[in-house]
């Protein structure tokens, strides 16, 4: 089955690097028009340049997606430049410090929840009216292995990704009869630029350490991107509310 992505308008967050960049490039290769959203202006511009170099179509929007004004700008850019929103990929995210709950500061909690959970909520809410008007839409969220278990990250990150799983399932149920699908990938270890600032002597990293032997082979961003594109495509037209591990079997251990 053809992907059906030719000419469609796709927003990808965190598209300046890692999984988001790989997804933006993959969508462009399918003929989609891509809104590249990222906190880093240089990284976003580099992704747009790479897409355009391959004769694709893209535009960059930069800023903190935890801010409503930036969310509004991303949605408005898609509509004004390309005429609507067909696909939303909520991929931008940050790690916590692997902190156990008793070690989590207010600042760490607030920042991780804001970026990983509140930002996808805000952007999804912003694009839903356009999808509902069109009578179709595909939302793909980047959850995590940490959204499936309690042994893959610290308390804040784990809670945020469990929240993404719940948000995805709620969307799938609420809008299934209005042409909108919502699914998520749950990546395992992936070769990206996300940094983890471990606190010396903290309980969280020590407690989690024994479980990381189950991670298995680390994936490339392109492997995650391929699944994102599939879930957004017409080939996945009857897949809704799925949380798909892309983790070399880690979730099966």
C-alpha positions as MATLAB code, in Angstrom:
seq = 'XXXXXXXXXXXXXXXXXXXXXXXXXXXXXXXXXXXXXXXXXXXXXXXXXXXXXXXXXXXXXXXXXXXXXXXXXXXXXXXXXXXXXXXXXXXXXXXXXXXXXXXXXXXXXXXXXXXXXXXXXXXXXXXXXXXXXXXXXXXXXXXXXXXXXXXXXXXXXXXXXXXXXXXXXXXXXXXXXXXXXXXXXXXXXXXXXXXXXXXXXXXXXXXXXXXXXXXXXXXXXXXXXXXXXXXXXXXXXXXXXXXXXXXXXXXXX';
ca = [
       0.000    0.000    0.000;
       1.269    3.488   -0.858;
       2.039    5.782    2.057;
      -0.374    8.475    0.880;
       1.945   11.140    2.283;
       2.624   12.910   -1.012;
       1.682   16.587   -0.564;
       0.545   16.158    3.028;
       1.496   18.673    5.691;
       3.518   17.258    8.567;
       4.671   18.961   11.757;
       7.652   17.312   13.458;
       8.874   18.622   16.810;
      12.429   18.171   17.948;
      13.263   17.966   14.248;
      16.684   19.552   14.541;
      18.390   16.351   15.666;
      18.006   12.695   16.510;
      14.724   10.919   15.864;
      12.932   14.142   14.924;
      15.471   15.062   12.270;
      15.383   11.537   10.823;
      11.571   11.639   10.765;
      11.472   15.044    9.062;
      13.838   13.805    6.349;
      11.861   10.591    5.902;
       8.546   12.435    5.538;
      10.105   14.783    2.994;
      11.369   11.771    1.014;
       7.745   10.595    0.860;
       6.775   13.934   -0.691;
       5.295   15.539    2.415;
       5.689   19.226    3.228;
       7.358   19.486    6.611;
       7.217   22.054    9.408;
      10.485   21.596   11.287;
       9.984   22.686   14.899;
      12.932   22.813   17.271;
      14.300   24.826   20.179;
      17.616   25.317   18.376;
      17.381   27.659   15.373;
      20.621   26.461   13.761;
      19.646   22.803   14.002;
      16.178   23.475   12.596;
      17.640   25.465    9.712;
      20.113   22.663    8.959;
      17.276   20.127    8.704;
      15.334   22.426    6.367;
      18.411   22.930    4.215;
      18.955   19.186    3.934;
      15.336   18.654    2.896;
      15.501   21.443    0.328;
      18.804   20.142   -1.018;
      16.951   16.927   -1.872;
      14.215   18.964   -3.612;
      11.817   18.667   -0.686;
       9.688   21.347    0.940;
      10.125   22.486    4.534;
       9.997   25.487    6.823;
      11.509   25.981   10.266;
       9.844   27.333   13.403;
      11.972   27.725   16.505;
      11.152   28.220   20.147;
      10.157   26.472   23.359;
       7.047   24.389   22.712;
       6.163   24.674   26.372;
       5.146   28.247   25.533;
       1.677   28.727   24.073;
       2.884   31.502   21.769;
       5.395   29.150   20.118;
       2.767   26.424   19.793;
       0.438   28.912   18.111;
       3.219   29.947   15.736;
       3.928   26.343   14.726;
       0.267   25.620   13.992;
      -0.232   28.928   12.186;
       2.861   28.382   10.039;
       1.574   25.006    8.862;
      -1.803   26.473    7.952;
      -0.555   29.707    6.388;
       2.336   28.212    4.421;
       0.868   24.852    3.434;
      -2.884   25.079    3.969;
      -3.489   22.817    6.940;
      -2.133   20.035    9.150;
      -2.397   16.364    8.163;
       0.154   14.811   10.488;
       1.551   15.864   13.860;
       4.627   14.168   15.301;
       5.148   15.110   18.951;
       8.741   14.010   19.293;
      10.609   16.732   21.217;
      11.710   15.601   24.650;
      14.345   15.821   27.347;
      15.735   13.342   29.869;
      15.673   13.752   33.604;
      18.640   13.047   35.894;
      17.511    9.470   36.553;
      16.424   10.838   39.929;
      14.388    8.698   42.304;
      11.190   10.410   43.423;
      12.670   11.562   46.721;
      15.532   13.262   44.865;
      13.486   15.131   42.249;
      13.576   18.915   42.604;
      10.619   21.081   41.667;
      12.671   22.518   38.799;
      13.547   19.095   37.361;
       9.949   17.873   37.621;
       8.416   21.000   36.124;
      10.816   21.171   33.187;
      10.547   17.494   32.219;
       6.759   17.428   32.474;
       6.459   20.705   30.583;
       8.603   19.593   27.637;
       7.644   15.922   27.446;
       3.929   16.022   28.258;
       2.485   19.527   28.369;
       4.018   20.577   25.028;
       2.475   17.621   23.128;
      -0.861   18.399   24.779;
      -0.672   22.064   23.760;
       0.336   21.388   20.168;
      -2.196   18.611   19.699;
      -4.930   20.884   21.015;
      -3.808   23.598   18.602;
      -3.922   21.416   15.481;
      -7.043   19.388   16.288;
      -9.487   21.989   14.920;
      -7.726   21.885   11.534;
      -7.777   18.085   11.458;
     -11.432   17.986   12.487;
     -12.343   20.430    9.729;
     -10.511   18.275    7.196;
     -12.090   15.111    8.592;
      -8.758   13.346    8.918;
      -5.444   13.466   10.726;
      -2.682   11.310   12.139;
      -0.889   12.023   15.406;
       2.250   10.097   16.309;
       3.789   10.658   19.726;
       7.219    9.622   20.889;
       6.711    7.844   24.187;
       9.503    5.653   25.525;
      10.345    2.320   27.014;
      10.008    4.368   30.221;
       6.316    4.740   29.393;
       5.901    0.969   29.663;
       7.853    0.188   32.831;
       9.354    1.794   35.931;
      12.962    0.732   35.400;
      14.062    2.736   32.358;
      14.469    6.298   33.692;
      13.958    8.571   36.672;
      10.638    9.480   38.267;
       9.971   12.642   36.250;
      10.774   11.161   32.842;
       8.900    7.952   33.629;
       5.815    9.882   34.716;
       5.980   12.127   31.646;
       6.168    9.211   29.226;
       3.411    7.284   30.982;
       1.437   10.497   30.513;
       2.203   10.487   26.779;
       0.892    6.920   26.575;
      -2.327    7.952   28.300;
      -2.708   11.040   26.144;
      -2.288    8.931   23.012;
      -4.915    6.400   24.054;
      -7.380    9.102   25.089;
      -7.000   10.837   21.728;
      -7.535    7.574   19.889;
     -10.799    6.887   21.688;
     -12.177   10.425   21.677;
     -11.658   11.120   17.957;
     -11.760    7.669   16.328;
     -15.101    8.409   14.670;
     -13.923   11.755   13.288;
     -11.130   10.503   11.071;
      -8.254   11.097   13.469;
      -5.776    8.428   14.556;
      -3.312    8.666   17.444;
      -0.471    6.235   18.028;
       2.923    6.292   19.710;
       6.294    4.664   19.413;
       8.127    3.561   22.534;
      11.819    3.718   21.645;
      14.374    1.727   23.528;
      18.016    2.775   23.533;
      18.580    5.038   20.531;
      21.666    6.822   19.302;
      20.653   10.464   19.808;
      22.255   13.555   21.317;
      20.149   13.574   24.493;
      22.396   14.053   27.513;
      21.787   12.661   30.997;
      23.159   14.742   33.864;
      23.575   12.136   36.588;
      23.917   13.410   40.133;
      26.923   11.936   41.951;
      25.891    9.371   44.530;
      22.181    9.641   43.748;
      19.919    6.718   44.600;
      18.064    6.702   41.270;
      20.949    5.767   38.941;
      22.234    3.171   41.413;
      18.816    1.540   41.694;
      18.238    1.516   37.928;
      21.703    0.278   36.956;
      21.010   -3.478   37.182;
      18.122   -3.192   34.711;
      20.053   -1.612   31.872;
      21.578   -4.918   30.860;
      18.227   -5.644   29.194;
      18.457   -2.719   26.776;
      19.970   -4.780   23.987;
      21.135   -3.338   20.687;
      20.976    0.453   20.443;
      18.924    1.605   17.454;
      19.623    4.335   14.946;
      17.281    7.355   14.694;
      16.330    6.278   11.185;
      14.909    3.011   12.541;
      12.605    4.946   14.856;
      11.709    7.388   12.077;
      10.662    4.588    9.744;
       8.039    3.447   12.257;
       6.807    7.002   12.811;
       6.294    7.446    9.069;
       4.504    4.102    8.850;
       2.090    4.992   11.680;
       1.314    8.329    9.995;
       0.801    6.740    6.589;
      -2.252    5.269    4.884;
      -0.645    1.845    5.324;
      -1.548    2.146    9.025;
      -5.097    3.361    8.372;
      -6.660    0.913   10.853;
      -4.062    1.302   13.587;
      -5.293    3.608   16.353;
      -4.344    3.809   20.015;
      -1.298    1.572   19.599;
       1.863    2.012   21.652;
       4.517    0.301   19.564;
       7.843   -0.638   21.188;
      10.780   -0.056   18.851;
      13.385   -1.492   21.155;
      14.895   -4.735   19.808;
      12.718   -6.741   22.169;
      13.464   -4.882   25.417;
       9.737   -4.695   26.229;
       9.533   -8.465   25.856;
      12.218   -9.185   28.469;
];
